[in-house]
Amino acid sequence: MPGHERRNPGRGWGGPAESCSCPFCGKVEKKRPGVPCNSIKCSECGTALVRHVEGNR
């Protein structure tokens, strides 16, 4: 939109994820470069993982 500037163009939402976590059971797994967290299934319960950045809960 004209007049609306993007913040951090091309940077995503807050920087790179350090790990992926399960929203159901809480298991945290190390992030694999180039693989979105939501395409990884939890090894404990099979739920799709979500992006997890240390310090953000």
CHARMM internal coordinates of N, CA and C (Angstrom, degrees):
IC EDIT
DIST 1 N 1 CA 1.4373
DIST 1 CA 1 C 1.5242
ANGL 1 N 1 CA 1 C 108.53
DIST 1 C 2 N 1.2836
ANGL 1 CA 1 C 2 N 117.47
DIHE 1 N 1 CA 1 C 2 N 134.85
DIST 2 N 2 CA 1.4557
ANGL 1 C 2 N 2 CA 119.84
DIHE 1 CA 1 C 2 N 2 CA 176.61
DIST 2 CA 2 C 1.5228
ANGL 2 N 2 CA 2 C 111.00
DIHE 1 C 2 N 2 CA 2 C -62.59
DIST 2 C 3 N 1.3311
ANGL 2 CA 2 C 3 N 115.83
DIHE 2 N 2 CA 2 C 3 N 138.12
DIST 3 N 3 CA 1.4552
ANGL 2 C 3 N 3 CA 120.07
DIHE 2 CA 2 C 3 N 3 CA 179.10
DIST 3 CA 3 C 1.5135
ANGL 3 N 3 CA 3 C 114.80
DIHE 2 C 3 N 3 CA 3 C 86.87
DIST 3 C 4 N 1.3166
ANGL 3 CA 3 C 4 N 117.82
DIHE 3 N 3 CA 3 C 4 N -7.93
DIST 4 N 4 CA 1.4582
ANGL 3 C 4 N 4 CA 121.47
DIHE 3 CA 3 C 4 N 4 CA 178.36
DIST 4 CA 4 C 1.5210
ANGL 4 N 4 CA 4 C 108.55
DIHE 3 C 4 N 4 CA 4 C -112.67
DIST 4 C 5 N 1.3130
ANGL 4 CA 4 C 5 N 116.06
DIHE 4 N 4 CA 4 C 5 N 114.43
DIST 5 N 5 CA 1.4655
ANGL 4 C 5 N 5 CA 120.99
DIHE 4 CA 4 C 5 N 5 CA -179.20
DIST 5 CA 5 C 1.5261
ANGL 5 N 5 CA 5 C 109.62
DIHE 4 C 5 N 5 CA 5 C -92.66
DIST 5 C 6 N 1.3193
ANGL 5 CA 5 C 6 N 115.23
DIHE 5 N 5 CA 5 C 6 N 140.27
DIST 6 N 6 CA 1.4664
ANGL 5 C 6 N 6 CA 119.80
DIHE 5 CA 5 C 6 N 6 CA 175.81
DIST 6 CA 6 C 1.5147
ANGL 6 N 6 CA 6 C 109.39
DIHE 5 C 6 N 6 CA 6 C -79.73
DIST 6 C 7 N 1.2911
ANGL 6 CA 6 C 7 N 116.74
DIHE 6 N 6 CA 6 C 7 N 141.06
DIST 7 N 7 CA 1.4570
ANGL 6 C 7 N 7 CA 121.04
DIHE 6 CA 6 C 7 N 7 CA 172.85
DIST 7 CA 7 C 1.5113
ANGL 7 N 7 CA 7 C 108.65
DIHE 6 C 7 N 7 CA 7 C -87.37
DIST 7 C 8 N 1.3038
ANGL 7 CA 7 C 8 N 116.84
DIHE 7 N 7 CA 7 C 8 N 137.44
DIST 8 N 8 CA 1.4628
ANGL 7 C 8 N 8 CA 122.40
DIHE 7 CA 7 C 8 N 8 CA 178.78
DIST 8 CA 8 C 1.5223
ANGL 8 N 8 CA 8 C 112.39
DIHE 7 C 8 N 8 CA 8 C 48.73
DIST 8 C 9 N 1.3285
ANGL 8 CA 8 C 9 N 118.62
DIHE 8 N 8 CA 8 C 9 N 58.57
DIST 9 N 9 CA 1.4667
ANGL 8 C 9 N 9 CA 119.64
DIHE 8 CA 8 C 9 N 9 CA -178.43
DIST 9 CA 9 C 1.5259
ANGL 9 N 9 CA 9 C 111.68
DIHE 8 C 9 N 9 CA 9 C -57.09
DIST 9 C 10 N 1.3225
ANGL 9 CA 9 C 10 N 115.29
DIHE 9 N 9 CA 9 C 10 N 130.81
DIST 10 N 10 CA 1.4585
ANGL 9 C 10 N 10 CA 120.73
DIHE 9 CA 9 C 10 N 10 CA 177.64
DIST 10 CA 10 C 1.5098
ANGL 10 N 10 CA 10 C 114.71
DIHE 9 C 10 N 10 CA 10 C 77.75
DIST 10 C 11 N 1.3163
ANGL 10 CA 10 C 11 N 118.24
DIHE 10 N 10 CA 10 C 11 N 6.75
DIST 11 N 11 CA 1.4598
ANGL 10 C 11 N 11 CA 120.80
DIHE 10 CA 10 C 11 N 11 CA -176.21
DIST 11 CA 11 C 1.5217
ANGL 11 N 11 CA 11 C 112.94
DIHE 10 C 11 N 11 CA 11 C -101.51
DIST 11 C 12 N 1.3000
ANGL 11 CA 11 C 12 N 118.93
DIHE 11 N 11 CA 11 C 12 N -1.56
DIST 12 N 12 CA 1.4677
ANGL 11 C 12 N 12 CA 120.17
DIHE 11 CA 11 C 12 N 12 CA -179.84
DIST 12 CA 12 C 1.5131
ANGL 12 N 12 CA 12 C 111.56
DIHE 11 C 12 N 12 CA 12 C 75.09
DIST 12 C 13 N 1.3174
ANGL 12 CA 12 C 13 N 116.66
DIHE 12 N 12 CA 12 C 13 N -152.48
DIST 13 N 13 CA 1.4649
ANGL 12 C 13 N 13 CA 122.36
DIHE 12 CA 12 C 13 N 13 CA -176.24
DIST 13 CA 13 C 1.5146
ANGL 13 N 13 CA 13 C 110.87
DIHE 12 C 13 N 13 CA 13 C -109.97
DIST 13 C 14 N 1.3167
ANGL 13 CA 13 C 14 N 117.81
DIHE 13 N 13 CA 13 C 14 N 77.61
DIST 14 N 14 CA 1.4560
ANGL 13 C 14 N 14 CA 120.31
DIHE 13 CA 13 C 14 N 14 CA 170.60
DIST 14 CA 14 C 1.5049
ANGL 14 N 14 CA 14 C 115.32
DIHE 13 C 14 N 14 CA 14 C 94.06
DIST 14 C 15 N 1.2921
ANGL 14 CA 14 C 15 N 120.26
DIHE 14 N 14 CA 14 C 15 N 16.10
DIST 15 N 15 CA 1.4554
ANGL 14 C 15 N 15 CA 121.28
DIHE 14 CA 14 C 15 N 15 CA 176.39
DIST 15 CA 15 C 1.5143
ANGL 15 N 15 CA 15 C 112.48
DIHE 14 C 15 N 15 CA 15 C 98.29
DIST 15 C 16 N 1.3139
ANGL 15 CA 15 C 16 N 115.57
DIHE 15 N 15 CA 15 C 16 N 178.04
DIST 16 N 16 CA 1.4583
ANGL 15 C 16 N 16 CA 119.83
DIHE 15 CA 15 C 16 N 16 CA -175.81
DIST 16 CA 16 C 1.5287
ANGL 16 N 16 CA 16 C 112.52
DIHE 15 C 16 N 16 CA 16 C -71.96
DIST 16 C 17 N 1.3007
ANGL 16 CA 16 C 17 N 115.81
DIHE 16 N 16 CA 16 C 17 N 143.26
DIST 17 N 17 CA 1.4641
ANGL 16 C 17 N 17 CA 120.23
DIHE 16 CA 16 C 17 N 17 CA 175.93
DIST 17 CA 17 C 1.5145
ANGL 17 N 17 CA 17 C 108.67
DIHE 16 C 17 N 17 CA 17 C -73.25
DIST 17 C 18 N 1.3174
ANGL 17 CA 17 C 18 N 116.79
DIHE 17 N 17 CA 17 C 18 N 138.65
DIST 18 N 18 CA 1.4531
ANGL 17 C 18 N 18 CA 121.69
DIHE 17 CA 17 C 18 N 18 CA 177.61
DIST 18 CA 18 C 1.5241
ANGL 18 N 18 CA 18 C 110.75
DIHE 17 C 18 N 18 CA 18 C -89.40
DIST 18 C 19 N 1.3142
ANGL 18 CA 18 C 19 N 115.09
DIHE 18 N 18 CA 18 C 19 N -27.02
DIST 19 N 19 CA 1.4564
ANGL 18 C 19 N 19 CA 120.00
DIHE 18 CA 18 C 19 N 19 CA -179.52
DIST 19 CA 19 C 1.5218
ANGL 19 N 19 CA 19 C 109.52
DIHE 18 C 19 N 19 CA 19 C -157.03
DIST 19 C 20 N 1.3207
ANGL 19 CA 19 C 20 N 114.98
DIHE 19 N 19 CA 19 C 20 N 171.37
DIST 20 N 20 CA 1.4598
ANGL 19 C 20 N 20 CA 122.36
DIHE 19 CA 19 C 20 N 20 CA 176.60
DIST 20 CA 20 C 1.5256
ANGL 20 N 20 CA 20 C 106.73
DIHE 19 C 20 N 20 CA 20 C -118.28
DIST 20 C 21 N 1.3213
ANGL 20 CA 20 C 21 N 116.88
DIHE 20 N 20 CA 20 C 21 N 143.94
DIST 21 N 21 CA 1.4621
ANGL 20 C 21 N 21 CA 119.26
DIHE 20 CA 20 C 21 N 21 CA 179.89
DIST 21 CA 21 C 1.5181
ANGL 21 N 21 CA 21 C 110.85
DIHE 20 C 21 N 21 CA 21 C -131.47
DIST 21 C 22 N 1.3172
ANGL 21 CA 21 C 22 N 114.83
DIHE 21 N 21 CA 21 C 22 N 156.10
DIST 22 N 22 CA 1.4537
ANGL 21 C 22 N 22 CA 121.27
DIHE 21 CA 21 C 22 N 22 CA 179.34
DIST 22 CA 22 C 1.5307
ANGL 22 N 22 CA 22 C 109.18
DIHE 21 C 22 N 22 CA 22 C -90.61
DIST 22 C 23 N 1.3307
ANGL 22 CA 22 C 23 N 117.48
DIHE 22 N 22 CA 22 C 23 N 123.15
DIST 23 N 23 CA 1.4631
ANGL 22 C 23 N 23 CA 119.76
DIHE 22 CA 22 C 23 N 23 CA 179.78
DIST 23 CA 23 C 1.5270
ANGL 23 N 23 CA 23 C 112.89
DIHE 22 C 23 N 23 CA 23 C -72.16
DIST 23 C 24 N 1.3350
ANGL 23 CA 23 C 24 N 117.16
DIHE 23 N 23 CA 23 C 24 N -13.01
DIST 24 N 24 CA 1.4685
ANGL 23 C 24 N 24 CA 121.22
DIHE 23 CA 23 C 24 N 24 CA -177.93
DIST 24 CA 24 C 1.5271
ANGL 24 N 24 CA 24 C 111.83
DIHE 23 C 24 N 24 CA 24 C -92.63
DIST 24 C 25 N 1.3468
ANGL 24 CA 24 C 25 N 117.02
DIHE 24 N 24 CA 24 C 25 N -54.93
DIST 25 N 25 CA 1.4660
ANGL 24 C 25 N 25 CA 119.50
DIHE 24 CA 24 C 25 N 25 CA -175.35
DIST 25 CA 25 C 1.5263
ANGL 25 N 25 CA 25 C 113.89
DIHE 24 C 25 N 25 CA 25 C -105.78
DIST 25 C 26 N 1.3563
ANGL 25 CA 25 C 26 N 117.82
DIHE 25 N 25 CA 25 C 26 N -11.24
DIST 26 N 26 CA 1.4557
ANGL 25 C 26 N 26 CA 120.88
DIHE 25 CA 25 C 26 N 26 CA 176.43
DIST 26 CA 26 C 1.5194
ANGL 26 N 26 CA 26 C 116.28
DIHE 25 C 26 N 26 CA 26 C 88.06
DIST 26 C 27 N 1.3208
ANGL 26 CA 26 C 27 N 118.13
DIHE 26 N 26 CA 26 C 27 N -0.79
DIST 27 N 27 CA 1.4620
ANGL 26 C 27 N 27 CA 120.16
DIHE 26 CA 26 C 27 N 27 CA 179.67
DIST 27 CA 27 C 1.5261
ANGL 27 N 27 CA 27 C 109.51
DIHE 26 C 27 N 27 CA 27 C -61.85
DIST 27 C 28 N 1.3381
ANGL 27 CA 27 C 28 N 117.39
DIHE 27 N 27 CA 27 C 28 N 137.29
DIST 28 N 28 CA 1.4620
ANGL 27 C 28 N 28 CA 123.08
DIHE 27 CA 27 C 28 N 28 CA 179.97
DIST 28 CA 28 C 1.5220
ANGL 28 N 28 CA 28 C 108.27
DIHE 27 C 28 N 28 CA 28 C -114.22
DIST 28 C 29 N 1.3351
ANGL 28 CA 28 C 29 N 115.83
DIHE 28 N 28 CA 28 C 29 N 131.56
DIST 29 N 29 CA 1.4573
ANGL 28 C 29 N 29 CA 121.61
DIHE 28 CA 28 C 29 N 29 CA 179.41
DIST 29 CA 29 C 1.5162
ANGL 29 N 29 CA 29 C 109.17
DIHE 28 C 29 N 29 CA 29 C -125.46
DIST 29 C 30 N 1.3311
ANGL 29 CA 29 C 30 N 116.72
DIHE 29 N 29 CA 29 C 30 N 149.43
DIST 30 N 30 CA 1.4561
ANGL 29 C 30 N 30 CA 121.75
DIHE 29 CA 29 C 30 N 30 CA 179.09
DIST 30 CA 30 C 1.5222
ANGL 30 N 30 CA 30 C 110.21
DIHE 29 C 30 N 30 CA 30 C -64.16
DIST 30 C 31 N 1.3381
ANGL 30 CA 30 C 31 N 116.17
DIHE 30 N 30 CA 30 C 31 N 138.78
DIST 31 N 31 CA 1.4693
ANGL 30 C 31 N 31 CA 122.70
DIHE 30 CA 30 C 31 N 31 CA 178.68
DIST 31 CA 31 C 1.5172
ANGL 31 N 31 CA 31 C 109.96
DIHE 30 C 31 N 31 CA 31 C -70.11
DIST 31 C 32 N 1.3301
ANGL 31 CA 31 C 32 N 115.96
DIHE 31 N 31 CA 31 C 32 N 135.13
DIST 32 N 32 CA 1.4624
ANGL 31 C 32 N 32 CA 121.79
DIHE 31 CA 31 C 32 N 32 CA 175.30
DIST 32 CA 32 C 1.5259
ANGL 32 N 32 CA 32 C 108.30
DIHE 31 C 32 N 32 CA 32 C -98.31
DIST 32 C 33 N 1.3384
ANGL 32 CA 32 C 33 N 118.29
DIHE 32 N 32 CA 32 C 33 N 123.44
DIST 33 N 33 CA 1.4694
ANGL 32 C 33 N 33 CA 120.90
DIHE 32 CA 32 C 33 N 33 CA -178.66
DIST 33 CA 33 C 1.5295
ANGL 33 N 33 CA 33 C 112.08
DIHE 32 C 33 N 33 CA 33 C -55.27
DIST 33 C 34 N 1.3215
ANGL 33 CA 33 C 34 N 116.26
DIHE 33 N 33 CA 33 C 34 N 134.65
DIST 34 N 34 CA 1.4601
ANGL 33 C 34 N 34 CA 121.70
DIHE 33 CA 33 C 34 N 34 CA 177.64
DIST 34 CA 34 C 1.5107
ANGL 34 N 34 CA 34 C 115.12
DIHE 33 C 34 N 34 CA 34 C 80.47
DIST 34 C 35 N 1.3304
ANGL 34 CA 34 C 35 N 117.85
DIHE 34 N 34 CA 34 C 35 N -1.16
DIST 35 N 35 CA 1.4713
ANGL 34 C 35 N 35 CA 121.41
DIHE 34 CA 34 C 35 N 35 CA -179.31
DIST 35 CA 35 C 1.5248
ANGL 35 N 35 CA 35 C 108.27
DIHE 34 C 35 N 35 CA 35 C -116.37
DIST 35 C 36 N 1.3326
ANGL 35 CA 35 C 36 N 118.13
DIHE 35 N 35 CA 35 C 36 N 114.95
DIST 36 N 36 CA 1.4682
ANGL 35 C 36 N 36 CA 120.31
DIHE 35 CA 35 C 36 N 36 CA 178.95
DIST 36 CA 36 C 1.5309
ANGL 36 N 36 CA 36 C 110.91
DIHE 35 C 36 N 36 CA 36 C -63.87
DIST 36 C 37 N 1.3261
ANGL 36 CA 36 C 37 N 116.06
DIHE 36 N 36 CA 36 C 37 N 139.47
DIST 37 N 37 CA 1.4678
ANGL 36 C 37 N 37 CA 120.38
DIHE 36 CA 36 C 37 N 37 CA -179.56
DIST 37 CA 37 C 1.5211
ANGL 37 N 37 CA 37 C 112.11
DIHE 36 C 37 N 37 CA 37 C -55.32
DIST 37 C 38 N 1.3438
ANGL 37 CA 37 C 38 N 117.16
DIHE 37 N 37 CA 37 C 38 N -40.02
DIST 38 N 38 CA 1.4639
ANGL 37 C 38 N 38 CA 119.04
DIHE 37 CA 37 C 38 N 38 CA -175.12
DIST 38 CA 38 C 1.5292
ANGL 38 N 38 CA 38 C 113.47
DIHE 37 C 38 N 38 CA 38 C -71.26
DIST 38 C 39 N 1.3385
ANGL 38 CA 38 C 39 N 117.78
DIHE 38 N 38 CA 38 C 39 N -4.14
DIST 39 N 39 CA 1.4617
ANGL 38 C 39 N 39 CA 120.02
DIHE 38 CA 38 C 39 N 39 CA 175.42
DIST 39 CA 39 C 1.5354
ANGL 39 N 39 CA 39 C 111.35
DIHE 38 C 39 N 39 CA 39 C -97.58
DIST 39 C 40 N 1.3370
ANGL 39 CA 39 C 40 N 116.50
DIHE 39 N 39 CA 39 C 40 N -0.26
DIST 40 N 40 CA 1.4589
ANGL 39 C 40 N 40 CA 122.07
DIHE 39 CA 39 C 40 N 40 CA 179.61
DIST 40 CA 40 C 1.5251
ANGL 40 N 40 CA 40 C 108.71
DIHE 39 C 40 N 40 CA 40 C -104.65
DIST 40 C 41 N 1.3224
ANGL 40 CA 40 C 41 N 117.10
DIHE 40 N 40 CA 40 C 41 N 135.21
DIST 41 N 41 CA 1.4659
ANGL 40 C 41 N 41 CA 122.01
DIHE 40 CA 40 C 41 N 41 CA 177.85
DIST 41 CA 41 C 1.5277
ANGL 41 N 41 CA 41 C 109.42
DIHE 40 C 41 N 41 CA 41 C -95.98
DIST 41 C 42 N 1.3082
ANGL 41 CA 41 C 42 N 116.98
DIHE 41 N 41 CA 41 C 42 N 143.08
DIST 42 N 42 CA 1.4606
ANGL 41 C 42 N 42 CA 122.91
DIHE 41 CA 41 C 42 N 42 CA 177.85
DIST 42 CA 42 C 1.5255
ANGL 42 N 42 CA 42 C 109.71
DIHE 41 C 42 N 42 CA 42 C -62.52
DIST 42 C 43 N 1.3222
ANGL 42 CA 42 C 43 N 115.83
DIHE 42 N 42 CA 42 C 43 N 133.21
DIST 43 N 43 CA 1.4684
ANGL 42 C 43 N 43 CA 119.77
DIHE 42 CA 42 C 43 N 43 CA -179.71
DIST 43 CA 43 C 1.5260
ANGL 43 N 43 CA 43 C 112.34
DIHE 42 C 43 N 43 CA 43 C -73.42
DIST 43 C 44 N 1.3386
ANGL 43 CA 43 C 44 N 116.79
DIHE 43 N 43 CA 43 C 44 N -15.89
DIST 44 N 44 CA 1.4617
ANGL 43 C 44 N 44 CA 121.14
DIHE 43 CA 43 C 44 N 44 CA 179.92
DIST 44 CA 44 C 1.5289
ANGL 44 N 44 CA 44 C 112.87
DIHE 43 C 44 N 44 CA 44 C -88.91
DIST 44 C 45 N 1.3635
ANGL 44 CA 44 C 45 N 116.48
DIHE 44 N 44 CA 44 C 45 N -45.64
DIST 45 N 45 CA 1.4695
ANGL 44 C 45 N 45 CA 118.68
DIHE 44 CA 44 C 45 N 45 CA -172.41
DIST 45 CA 45 C 1.5286
ANGL 45 N 45 CA 45 C 114.45
DIHE 44 C 45 N 45 CA 45 C -128.32
DIST 45 C 46 N 1.3433
ANGL 45 CA 45 C 46 N 118.35
DIHE 45 N 45 CA 45 C 46 N -8.11
DIST 46 N 46 CA 1.4556
ANGL 45 C 46 N 46 CA 120.94
DIHE 45 CA 45 C 46 N 46 CA 176.02
DIST 46 CA 46 C 1.5217
ANGL 46 N 46 CA 46 C 115.74
DIHE 45 C 46 N 46 CA 46 C 86.97
DIST 46 C 47 N 1.3374
ANGL 46 CA 46 C 47 N 118.10
DIHE 46 N 46 CA 46 C 47 N 2.80
DIST 47 N 47 CA 1.4562
ANGL 46 C 47 N 47 CA 122.12
DIHE 46 CA 46 C 47 N 47 CA 178.24
DIST 47 CA 47 C 1.5325
ANGL 47 N 47 CA 47 C 109.60
DIHE 46 C 47 N 47 CA 47 C -75.54
DIST 47 C 48 N 1.3387
ANGL 47 CA 47 C 48 N 117.73
DIHE 47 N 47 CA 47 C 48 N 146.41
DIST 48 N 48 CA 1.4674
ANGL 47 C 48 N 48 CA 121.11
DIHE 47 CA 47 C 48 N 48 CA 176.58
DIST 48 CA 48 C 1.5287
ANGL 48 N 48 CA 48 C 109.08
DIHE 47 C 48 N 48 CA 48 C -64.93
DIST 48 C 49 N 1.3316
ANGL 48 CA 48 C 49 N 116.83
DIHE 48 N 48 CA 48 C 49 N 135.17
DIST 49 N 49 CA 1.4552
ANGL 48 C 49 N 49 CA 121.59
DIHE 48 CA 48 C 49 N 49 CA -179.08
DIST 49 CA 49 C 1.5202
ANGL 49 N 49 CA 49 C 110.94
DIHE 48 C 49 N 49 CA 49 C -78.49
DIST 49 C 50 N 1.3384
ANGL 49 CA 49 C 50 N 116.22
DIHE 49 N 49 CA 49 C 50 N 161.56
DIST 50 N 50 CA 1.4549
ANGL 49 C 50 N 50 CA 123.26
DIHE 49 CA 49 C 50 N 50 CA 176.99
DIST 50 CA 50 C 1.5225
ANGL 50 N 50 CA 50 C 108.81
DIHE 49 C 50 N 50 CA 50 C -123.21
DIST 50 C 51 N 1.3376
ANGL 50 CA 50 C 51 N 115.46
DIHE 50 N 50 CA 50 C 51 N 160.63
DIST 51 N 51 CA 1.4543
ANGL 50 C 51 N 51 CA 122.42
DIHE 50 CA 50 C 51 N 51 CA -179.65
DIST 51 CA 51 C 1.5237
ANGL 51 N 51 CA 51 C 109.50
DIHE 50 C 51 N 51 CA 51 C -66.48
DIST 51 C 52 N 1.3251
ANGL 51 CA 51 C 52 N 115.68
DIHE 51 N 51 CA 51 C 52 N 136.47
DIST 52 N 52 CA 1.4591
ANGL 51 C 52 N 52 CA 120.73
DIHE 51 CA 51 C 52 N 52 CA -178.87
DIST 52 CA 52 C 1.5272
ANGL 52 N 52 CA 52 C 107.98
DIHE 51 C 52 N 52 CA 52 C -136.18
DIST 52 C 53 N 1.3320
ANGL 52 CA 52 C 53 N 117.50
DIHE 52 N 52 CA 52 C 53 N 120.66
DIST 53 N 53 CA 1.4547
ANGL 52 C 53 N 53 CA 122.10
DIHE 52 CA 52 C 53 N 53 CA 176.38
DIST 53 CA 53 C 1.5169
ANGL 53 N 53 CA 53 C 106.78
DIHE 52 C 53 N 53 CA 53 C -111.41
DIST 53 C 54 N 1.3367
ANGL 53 CA 53 C 54 N 117.43
DIHE 53 N 53 CA 53 C 54 N 128.69
DIST 54 N 54 CA 1.4595
ANGL 53 C 54 N 54 CA 121.21
DIHE 53 CA 53 C 54 N 54 CA -178.72
DIST 54 CA 54 C 1.5226
ANGL 54 N 54 CA 54 C 110.18
DIHE 53 C 54 N 54 CA 54 C -53.45
DIST 54 C 55 N 1.3051
ANGL 54 CA 54 C 55 N 116.69
DIHE 54 N 54 CA 54 C 55 N 136.94
DIST 55 N 55 CA 1.4536
ANGL 54 C 55 N 55 CA 121.87
DIHE 54 CA 54 C 55 N 55 CA -179.85
DIST 55 CA 55 C 1.5184
ANGL 55 N 55 CA 55 C 112.70
DIHE 54 C 55 N 55 CA 55 C 94.78
DIST 55 C 56 N 1.3272
ANGL 55 CA 55 C 56 N 118.68
DIHE 55 N 55 CA 55 C 56 N -19.41
DIST 56 N 56 CA 1.4701
ANGL 55 C 56 N 56 CA 122.14
DIHE 55 CA 55 C 56 N 56 CA 176.84
DIST 56 CA 56 C 1.5125
ANGL 56 N 56 CA 56 C 108.65
DIHE 55 C 56 N 56 CA 56 C -105.85
DIST 56 C 57 N 1.2990
ANGL 56 CA 56 C 57 N 117.28
DIHE 56 N 56 CA 56 C 57 N 129.23
DIST 57 N 57 CA 1.4576
ANGL 56 C 57 N 57 CA 119.77
DIHE 56 CA 56 C 57 N 57 CA -178.86
DIST 57 CA 57 C 1.5016
ANGL 57 N 57 CA 57 C 110.18
DIHE 56 C 57 N 57 CA 57 C -119.37
END
COOR INIT
IC SEED 1 N 1 CA 1 C
IC BUILD
